[in-house]
């Protein structure tokens, strides 16, 4: 990883920059110190006592090694739809019905397996670092950090609300309002490890949850909305819309199944984010999948793209 040092960080020790800006662990810093090419400034090896100067080019060898490879994730030749990639992150469009990571009964059919195979073909070590995850039946954007500083960067930017993600959802019933905000805490249902429920902020296990949304279409007994989760709780969008009487179409946990689509109609649609160590912002979009398009067409006789 190469970083151009700006005035903001000039005068700091390299150790301080590594620990508190890049969020690199002490054990990783120890390895970098032992690597002859682990830490370089302007092409020359330096120690962590080096004082950074504006305009310096810092090279930090944070590439994953094969020793760190996820041995429990088997490479499997599955399609990977890459919609953005740079030196720090990989963004893919996950299809519906594909789990994000291995779990019980899902050891070789996940996004992790597919990306492990992609890295194997590239001859690179693979460490699975999803920055947020999607339910198996939710389609769309999943971001993977290529190294620990990238994962820390995305976590910091999400806390600062500079990362903005939107979802497209088809809801049951016609929603009257043009837009709104659902600001209701969630917690795990007492008798389930999966199901979440709305609750009071004072309830045990309550976690703040906030979703803003705008209506794109309503009619024929459904509504099409674009939702912007401002927090990232498990099943947040599904539970929030169910709580106001508009569960997602075919949501078998928080609503009921539908003849028009065989999974809940939810798709992670767009992502806007700041590029690491630059002033640039990037926006990406994952096209709405065929099953949601077909469901909308069958119900309304219209093309969903007219409303996106």
N, C-alpha and C positions, 0 to 999 in steps of 0.2 A: 504494500500500500504506500503510495507517494502522496505527500501532503505539502502544500505551499503554506508556509507560516505567515500569518497576517499580523498586523500591528497589535491586534488584540492579545496575542499570545507571546509577543516579543518580551524578553526579559525573564521568562519563566525557565526553570530547569526542565530538562527533558523528562526527568522522573515525574515531576508534578504534572506535566502535560499527558504523559502516558497513563498515570493513575486517575487523574481527576477530569480530564477532557475526553480521552479515548476510552476510559473505564476498563483498561486492561488489568487483569488480575496480577497479584504479586508473583504467583507461580509462573505466569506467562512472561512477565518482565524478567524473571530470573533466566528463563530459557533464551530470551532475546539477548541478554547480556552475554550468555555463553556462546552465542552464534556469531561468528566473525562478520557475517553480513546481516545480523539481526537489526542493528540500529546504525543508520548512516545519515549524514547530513552533507548535502552537496557532493555526494559520491564518496565521502570519507567516513571511515568507522569512527563513532563517538561513544563516549560513556554516558550514563544517565545523569552525570553532573553537568553536561553541556548546557550552556545558556542559549536559548533559542533567540534568533534574530529575525526581524522582518525580512521576508524574501527568501529565507532558507527553504530548501527542498528536503523534507524529512522522508526517509524511507524506513518503514517498519515492516519487517518480514513476518506478517501475521497470517500468512497462508497456512491452511490446515495441513497437517502431516498425515501420512497413512496410519500412524499410530492412533490418531484420534477418530478414525473412521468408525461409523456406527456399524459394528459387526453384526448386530441383531437385525439390521435392515437389509434384506436380500435384494440385489439388483434384478428387476424384472422388466422385460421389454414391453412397456406400455407407452402409449402416446403421451407426449408432453407438449401442451400448447403454450409456448413462450410468447408473452406479449411485451416484455421489457427485460433488458439485462444490461448491467454495467459491471464494473470491477467489484462492487460491493453487494449488490442484491440481484436476485432473480425473481421475476414476477410471472406467474403462470395463471392460466384460465382453467380452473379445476372443473371437470365435468360432473354432472349430478351422479349420485350413487357410488362415488369413489371416496372412501375415507381419506382424511388428510394423513394420518399416521397409523402404523400397525397397532392392532388391539386384538382382543379375543375374537377368534374366527376370521380375522383379517390380517394375514401375515404377508401376503404376496399380491394384493390387489389395491394398494394404496398409492397416494401421490408420492409418499416417501420412497416406495419401491421404484416408481417410475423415474424419479429424479436421481436416485442412486444409479440406475442403469445409464442415464444420460451422462453422469460424471464418470462412470466406468468407461464408456465409449471415448470420453475426452481424455482419459488417462489421469484423472484428478482424484484426490481423496475426497470423500463425501461425509460431511457432518450435517445432519438435518436440523435446521434452525428456522422453523416457521415463525414469522412475526404476526401472531394471531392465527387462528384456525377456523375452518368452516365445518359445520356438521356434514356428515356423509351426504345427505340429500340436498344440501345447499350448493349451488354451483357458483363459479366465478373466481374473482381475484384472490390469490394467496401469494403473500410475499415471503421469500426465503432470504435470510441474511447469509452472506458467504463467509463471514468471519465474525468474531465476537464484538469488535468495535462497531460493526454495522448494526448488529442486533441492539447494542446499547444506544446507538444513535437513534434508531427508530423508536425505541422505548421512551427516550427523552423527548423526542419530537411529538409523540402521541400525548405525553403528559402536558406539553405546552399547547396542545390542540392545533398544531401546524400540519398534521396529517389528517386529511379529510376523505372519508370513504362513503360511498353511497350504494344503496341496494335498490333493486326493483322488486316489488312484491305485488302479487295479485291477492286481493282480500275478498272475503265473502261479504256480501251485502253492499249496498250503495252508501258511501260515506258522504255526509252532508257538507262538512267543512272543506274548504279549499286547502288548508294547511293546519298544522298544529304541532304541539310538543307534548310528549308523554314523559312526565318526570315522576316516575314511581319506582321506589326501591324494589329489588327482587331478592329472593332467598331460595335456597333449595327446599323442596317439599319434604317434610319430615320423614315420610315413609319411602322416599325414593332417592337414588343417587343421580338420577337423570333429570327428573321434572323440576322446573322452577316455577315459582308463583310470586305474584305481587304481594307486597306486605307494607307495614308501617316502618318508618325509619328507625323506630325504637325497638322493633322486634329483634330477637336473637338471630344472628346470621344475616341481617339485612345489609344489602350493598346498594349504594346509589346507582341509579340507572336512568339515563335520559336519551330519548329518541325524538328528533324533530323529523317532520315529514311534509311532503307536498302532494296534493292529489293531481294525477295526470289524466285520469278518466274515471267516470262513474256511469253506470247504466247496466241493464240486463242482469241485475242482481249481483254485480261485482264492482270492485273499485281497483284501479291501478295506481299505485303510489310509488314515490321515490323517497326512501327513508335514509336518514343520516344519523347513525348511532354515535352519540357523543361520549359514550362509555362502551366498554367491550365485555358485557356480561354474557354468560352462557345463555343461549336461546333468547336473548334480549328482545329482538324485533318480534319474534313469534309470540312471546308472552305479552309484550306491551300491546300489540294490536288485538290479541285475544281478550285482554282485560278491558278494552273499550268496545267490545262486541263485534269486532271485525277480524276474526282469526284468518290466517293465511289459507288460501284455497288448498284443500287436500292435506291439511296439517293433522296427522293422526294422533298427535299428542295434545294439542291445544284447541282443536276444532274437530273436524270429521273428514273422512276420505271423500274424494270427488271422482266422478266418472271421467272428468276432462284431463286429469293429470295424475300420475301415480307417485307423486312426492309433493312435499309442500312447495308452493310456488314462490321461491325466494332465490335471488341471484345477486351476488356481489358485483356491482356494475362498473363503478369508477373508483379511481384512487388518485389523489393529488398529494404530493409530498416534496419536501426539500431534498435536493441531492446532497449527499454527504460532503462536508467541507467546501461547499460552493454557495453562491447566492442564487443558484438556479432552482426552479421548481419544475416538476414533471407531472403531467397528467396522463393516465392510461385508462383504457376502457376495454372491458370484456363483453363482446356482443351477447345479447340475451339468447339463451339456447333454444333449440327447436321445440322442445316439449312445452315451454312456456308460451312461445309464439303460437303453437298449434292450439293450446288450451284457450288462449285469448281469442283466436280466430273462430273457433267452434262456438264460443259463447256469444261473441259480439258481431261476427261476420266482418270484422275489421282487422287490419294489419297493426300489430302492436307498435311497430316502428313509427307510425304516424304520431304517436304520443310521447316518444322518448326525446 
